[in-house]
Amino acid sequence: MDVAAFRALEPLCWRAPSAHNTQPWRLDHRAAEIRVGWDPADALPAADPTGRDLWLSLGAFVETCLVVAADAGLRVGFVPDHCAEERRVGWLRASGSRYDTPFGTAEVRGRRTHRGRFSAGPPTDAVAAADAVARAAGGAVRVVPDADRLARLLRVADRHLYADPAVVAELRSWLRLTPGHPDYHADGLTDRCLGLSRTEAAGLRAALAAYPVLRRLGLPRLLAAAAGNPLALGGAVLVLVGPSGVDDARLVGFGRVLMRVWLTLHAAGLAAHPLSQLVDAPATRDALGSVLGLPPERLLHVVRVGRPAGTAARSARRTDGAEHAGD
Ligand SMILES: Cc1cc2nc3c(=O)[nH]c(=O)nc-3n(C[C@H](O)[C@H](O)[C@H](O)COP(=O)(O)O)c2cc1C
């Protein structure tokens, strides 16, 4: 493959989404192929102990690389070659034809996680289109029917998240709550992306700094309550369902499916707001499984989806300087 031509496109590939915006992917350029791996420093061992979100994020990155390359006329394919010891998921290599995708760089650039208000939920045909994308890969996209139950489950999941000091410390290390943070323009979750006002961001910073002292005095409950109820901001909640027994390599494949689903939704004028805590907490994952009549381990990802009422802030990337250098 034309490694030099692909290299020039990489800042755009970096627009791929990742949990906590850690951008865990790493590319190792060889003469005629590129190795896709990851850096464990950008994994989330506390929040994501099984690596589910790591594999999904790496898959989302691979899909983004293929879409970007195809739009530039490059014939690039992905060859899975999962090896945990060598921190490798596979290779980008020359392919006989351009990657077949309805999406291009416009969708990759335009897609954003939207944590704010939705003016409407997803129309039935958009959900059907997302489901068709997942079905083509042996999965499905299902709508969670019971909104009241879901709101209760979300409260339980948030409490579970904030009750674990390691998860909170990890989250804190990826929060960028003031523009003065040295990595504000590079990675992590900014106050603007989270839709926090200055006062809210300052309050969250103070609460998280006090967490070790106040944990036993009920701070986790308070933090969970302060997270509010995103379901009140509109939209419907969709679940990406996989087949039984997906291993890590297949989860990377489902990360590609996740990206295709998000781009499908984006192309329909919709946006996604992941609610991973619902599948992170065993109790809420089990409950969600029983609501959907599915074994809980088949639930791979949960998102609130709808038509954005406003524009979400653009998230940072480590390559942003490189992307704008040619503008
Ligand atoms: C596997 C995965 C899990 C995610 N989980 C959450 C989540 O639980 N809550 C949330 O607000 N965002 C979640 N996100 C969204 C990321 O935070 C977001 O993609 C990242 O900050 C980059 O922003 P962007 O999507 O606007 O480019 C998740 C993303 C991925 C790929």
The ligand as an SDF file (V2000), in Angstrom:
LIG
                    3D

 31 33  0  0  0  0  0  0  0  0999 V2000
  -16.4060    2.2590   23.2070 C   0  0  0  0  0  0  0  0  0  0  0  0
  -16.8160    3.6460   23.6000 C   0  0  0  0  0  0  0  0  0  0  0  0
  -17.4280    3.8680   24.8170 C   0  0  0  0  0  0  0  0  0  0  0  0
  -17.8360    5.1610   25.1850 C   0  0  0  0  0  0  0  0  0  0  0  0
  -18.5030    5.3540   26.3840 N   0  0  0  0  0  0  0  0  0  0  0  0
  -18.9470    6.5920   26.6990 C   0  0  0  0  0  0  0  0  0  0  0  0
  -19.7500    6.8130   27.8810 C   0  0  0  0  0  0  0  0  0  0  0  0
  -20.0360    5.8890   28.6350 O   0  0  0  0  0  0  0  0  0  0  0  0
  -20.1920    8.0660   28.1380 N   0  0  0  0  0  0  0  0  0  0  0  0
  -19.9150    9.1230   27.3100 C   0  0  0  0  0  0  0  0  0  0  0  0
  -20.3540   10.2390   27.6000 O   0  0  0  0  0  0  0  0  0  0  0  0
  -19.1620    8.9500   26.1900 N   0  0  0  0  0  0  0  0  0  0  0  0
  -18.6980    7.7120   25.8660 C   0  0  0  0  0  0  0  0  0  0  0  0
  -17.9950    7.5170   24.6920 N   0  0  0  0  0  0  0  0  0  0  0  0
  -17.7630    8.6550   23.7980 C   0  0  0  0  0  0  0  0  0  0  0  0
  -16.3300    9.1530   23.9130 C   0  0  0  0  0  0  0  0  0  0  0  0
  -16.1430    9.8400   25.1370 O   0  0  0  0  0  0  0  0  0  0  0  0
  -16.0680   10.0600   22.7060 C   0  0  0  0  0  0  0  0  0  0  0  0
  -16.0780    9.2750   21.5560 O   0  0  0  0  0  0  0  0  0  0  0  0
  -14.7280   10.7800   22.7930 C   0  0  0  0  0  0  0  0  0  0  0  0
  -14.7310   11.6810   23.8730 O   0  0  0  0  0  0  0  0  0  0  0  0
  -14.4250   11.5490   21.4990 C   0  0  0  0  0  0  0  0  0  0  0  0
  -15.4530   12.4580   21.2180 O   0  0  0  0  0  0  0  0  0  0  0  0
  -16.2650   12.4200   19.8450 P   0  0  0  0  0  0  0  0  0  0  0  0
  -17.0610   11.1290   19.8180 O   0  0  0  0  0  0  0  0  0  0  0  0
  -17.1560   13.6350   19.8970 O   0  0  0  0  0  0  0  0  0  0  0  0
  -15.2810   12.4590   18.7100 O   0  0  0  0  0  0  0  0  0  0  0  0
  -17.5910    6.2350   24.3110 C   0  0  0  0  0  0  0  0  0  0  0  0
  -16.9460    6.0040   23.0880 C   0  0  0  0  0  0  0  0  0  0  0  0
  -16.5730    4.7330   22.7230 C   0  0  0  0  0  0  0  0  0  0  0  0
  -15.9070    4.4930   21.3900 C   0  0  0  0  0  0  0  0  0  0  0  0
  1  2  1  0
  2  3  1  0
  2 30  2  0
  3  4  2  0
  4  5  1  0
  4 28  1  0
  5  6  2  0
  6  7  1  0
  6 13  1  0
  7  8  2  0
  7  9  1  0
  9 10  1  0
 10 11  2  0
 10 12  1  0
 12 13  2  0
 13 14  1  0
 14 15  1  0
 14 28  1  0
 15 16  1  0
 16 17  1  0
 16 18  1  0
 18 19  1  0
 18 20  1  0
 20 21  1  0
 20 22  1  0
 22 23  1  0
 23 24  1  0
 24 25  2  0
 24 26  1  0
 24 27  1  0
 28 29  2  0
 29 30  1  0
 30 31  1  0
M  END
$$$$
